[in-house]
Amino acid sequence: MSLGAGIFLLAVGAILAFAVNVEVPGIDLTVVGYILMVAGAVGIILGIVLLSRKRRSVSESRSIVDPATGESVRRDIRDDRL
């Protein structure tokens, strides 16, 4: 879940919990609002944690001699891992 989705859920939940005074049979909109607010807060926290995570990059360089021509060939390999 991205930060934007978390903020959206938090805002919709707050509107349902505090601003809507509509009676829907079988559904308590205040509880639904609180649930959406909790889900939005968790989404925001997860988004921040995932953004602050450091990415690791592995890079390797090899020099190979081509047997046909005798040329030295350099090969760079980069592997981005999370």
Number of C-alpha atoms within 10 A of each C-alpha: 13 16 19 13 15 23 17 17 22 24 16 17 24 19 16 21 20 12 11 12 10 10 9 8 6 6 9 13 19 19 13 16 23 19 17 22 24 16 18 25 17 16 22 22 16 16 17 13 10 13 12 9 9 8 9 10 10 9 10 9 10 9 10 12 11 10 8 6 7 9 10 11 10 10 10 9 9 10 10 9 8 8
